[in-house]
Structures are given as structure tokens and as C-alpha cells.
Amino acid sequence: MWRDSKEQAIGQKEIHSFDNHLYFLNHILTRDFQIYLALMDGKVVGMIAFNEKEISQLYIHIDYQGMGIGQTLLDRAKEQSSGRLTLFTFEVNVKAQRFYEKHGFKIISRGHINEENLPDIKYEWISNKIY
């Protein structure tokens, strides 16, 4: 689900092997981030990895986008945040940009480099409750 969603979003094949991705999920990502899965009919249709300050991953299966799953996962991260969250999305992923901006995230910088060699956009969300 994660790999398919990412490949569709950025228009290129995943650069990591399935085994590397599995290792990353089970041993690296879990060190610094909580991971929540969205399930439908026993199938993983979405995932989010976050901590109190950052969203590292948010992917929804391509067949289940637009059903509110992403918003539900994002709301969970916001509820458990410090009141401020940052995240990166690929510049080519216009759908994600619209989603994050609809949910209160603002662009704070552009042009970050990543393994995919694609420009990134850094977003930030600040809770109204901080002020």
C-alpha cells in the first residue's frame, strides 16, 4: 500500500527494495514515531507515522483516497502533537499539497533534497489553541 501510493504520488518507482522498506518500518521508523494504520475489511488502506512535532509518513491506498481516511489519521497526529507539526511532501505531489493546505498546513520552505532527488516542500501546522 505504502509503496504503491508513493509511486503514484511522485511518478517514479520506489528506490528501496521491499525488504529494505520492511526493515525501515519495523526497526527505524518505530524508534522515533508512532505508527497508526487504517484498516478496512482486514486490509491496510492507510498509515501515518508521527511524533509530537513531525509527521514522517502519511499514505493512503490509491483506491481509498478521498474517503476521509487521511483526515482521520491527520487529526490523530494533531491531537497528540505539541500544537505544532511539520512535514515534507514532494513538489510533484500536488494532491498532497492540496490536502495539507486544506487541513491548515502552511508552506514554510521549499527545495529540500531527498533520496529521490525531487524537490520537497516543508509544511507547518500550528494549533489555534497555542495562542
Order of alpha helices (4+ residues) and beta strands (2+ residues): alpha-alpha-beta-beta-beta-alpha-beta-alpha-beta-beta
